[in-house]
Amino acid sequence: MFQAPPLTITRDSDGFPYPIPGVQLAKFASFTFAVAAGTALFTLPNNAEIVGWMLNVTTAFNATTTNTLDVGVAGAQQQFAATLALGTAGQFVTGFVGTQLFTRLPGVTTVTVRYNQTGTAATAGAANLLVEYIIR
């Protein structure tokens, strides 16, 4: 009986499968209320085109006044999203910058987040950010 050899998957520096042209891929990372401003979550490869985002707030962020998230890159912390709501648990796919979808990124791009809080500092909050992309 024929047995196929084990599949070897080449992984990138974030631990995700190396991009394959024409195949939709995804990267995701988790963060909490303790995330520092400008924290790098993952890196998108050269020629990536973002086709979708999803923010999954698993535990609501609980600063007393403001609980929002910016998604971007170093030097442009709102490139992909500005002031996404983190104060309620749930799954969010709206609020991302539409002009950044289906546009080839100019090179390797490190995606960062910034948690904006005002009032009494948060003591809880956890979320996952997912990006879907293709290489053309």
PLY file of the C-alpha trace (Angstrom):
ply
format ascii 1.0
element vertex 136
property float x
property float y
property float z
element edge 135
property int vertex1
property int vertex2
end_header
0.00 0.00 0.00
1.34 3.44 -0.97
1.90 5.86 1.86
2.56 9.52 1.07
5.57 11.09 2.73
4.86 13.49 5.59
4.01 17.02 4.49
6.65 19.59 5.31
5.32 23.11 5.80
7.72 26.00 5.48
6.88 28.69 8.03
7.59 32.41 8.12
9.06 34.36 11.04
5.61 34.58 12.71
5.15 30.79 12.58
2.51 30.83 9.84
2.82 28.89 6.55
4.92 30.72 4.01
2.73 32.60 1.50
1.65 30.84 -1.67
0.67 33.07 -4.62
-3.05 32.94 -5.43
-4.04 31.28 -2.14
-5.93 33.19 0.56
-3.94 33.15 3.77
-4.51 34.48 7.27
-2.51 35.68 10.24
-3.81 36.42 13.70
-2.56 37.41 17.12
-3.98 37.89 20.60
-3.51 40.88 22.87
-4.86 42.17 26.18
-5.55 45.50 27.89
-1.85 45.57 28.88
-0.67 45.89 25.26
1.82 48.71 24.78
1.12 51.35 22.13
2.64 50.40 18.80
2.99 46.70 19.64
3.80 44.62 16.56
1.37 41.71 16.16
2.52 40.10 12.90
4.25 40.81 9.60
2.64 40.63 6.17
4.92 39.59 3.30
5.96 41.66 0.31
3.15 42.03 -2.27
0.40 41.10 0.21
-3.09 42.39 -0.57
-5.43 42.52 2.41
-8.85 41.04 1.61
-10.42 41.11 5.06
-10.10 41.82 8.77
-11.82 40.50 11.88
-11.54 41.68 15.48
-12.80 39.24 18.10
-13.13 40.81 21.56
-13.30 37.85 23.93
-13.27 39.92 27.15
-14.54 43.50 27.06
-11.91 46.15 27.78
-13.00 48.07 30.87
-11.36 51.49 31.14
-14.08 53.79 32.49
-14.37 56.18 29.52
-12.65 55.17 26.27
-11.82 51.67 25.00
-10.77 51.78 21.35
-8.17 50.19 19.10
-6.07 51.59 16.26
-4.50 49.20 13.74
-1.65 50.35 11.55
2.09 50.41 11.08
4.93 52.27 12.80
4.50 55.93 11.96
0.89 55.49 10.79
-0.91 53.81 13.66
-4.36 54.25 12.08
-3.51 53.05 8.55
-5.87 50.05 8.69
-8.38 51.05 11.40
-9.06 53.88 13.83
-11.01 53.73 17.10
-12.48 50.24 16.82
-14.72 49.60 19.83
-13.29 47.27 22.48
-15.79 47.93 25.28
-18.15 45.10 24.31
-17.31 41.45 23.69
-18.12 40.29 20.18
-16.86 39.85 16.65
-16.32 42.90 14.44
-15.55 43.09 10.71
-16.53 46.72 10.09
-14.62 49.89 10.86
-11.49 49.03 8.89
-10.20 51.46 6.23
-11.75 50.31 2.94
-9.10 51.90 0.72
-6.50 49.59 2.28
-8.32 46.49 1.00
-7.30 44.89 -2.31
-4.29 47.20 -2.58
-0.82 45.70 -2.83
1.31 46.63 0.18
4.60 48.24 -0.87
6.83 45.78 0.98
7.06 43.67 4.11
4.56 45.28 6.49
4.52 44.91 10.27
0.99 45.37 11.62
0.79 47.19 14.96
-1.98 47.98 17.44
-2.58 50.81 19.90
-5.13 50.48 22.72
-6.64 53.89 23.56
-8.07 54.19 27.05
-9.21 57.12 29.16
-10.68 57.40 32.63
-9.71 54.79 35.17
-7.22 52.39 33.58
-8.46 49.03 32.34
-8.06 45.93 34.48
-9.53 43.52 31.93
-9.75 43.03 28.20
-8.64 40.44 25.66
-8.99 40.25 21.90
-7.76 38.56 18.73
-7.05 40.35 15.46
-7.15 38.41 12.18
-6.11 39.58 8.73
-6.85 37.68 5.52
-4.60 38.35 2.54
-3.46 37.06 -0.84
-0.23 37.31 -2.82
-0.65 38.14 -6.51
0 1
1 2
2 3
3 4
4 5
5 6
6 7
7 8
8 9
9 10
10 11
11 12
12 13
13 14
14 15
15 16
16 17
17 18
18 19
19 20
20 21
21 22
22 23
23 24
24 25
25 26
26 27
27 28
28 29
29 30
30 31
31 32
32 33
33 34
34 35
35 36
36 37
37 38
38 39
39 40
40 41
41 42
42 43
43 44
44 45
45 46
46 47
47 48
48 49
49 50
50 51
51 52
52 53
53 54
54 55
55 56
56 57
57 58
58 59
59 60
60 61
61 62
62 63
63 64
64 65
65 66
66 67
67 68
68 69
69 70
70 71
71 72
72 73
73 74
74 75
75 76
76 77
77 78
78 79
79 80
80 81
81 82
82 83
83 84
84 85
85 86
86 87
87 88
88 89
89 90
90 91
91 92
92 93
93 94
94 95
95 96
96 97
97 98
98 99
99 100
100 101
101 102
102 103
103 104
104 105
105 106
106 107
107 108
108 109
109 110
110 111
111 112
112 113
113 114
114 115
115 116
116 117
117 118
118 119
119 120
120 121
121 122
122 123
123 124
124 125
125 126
126 127
127 128
128 129
129 130
130 131
131 132
132 133
133 134
134 135
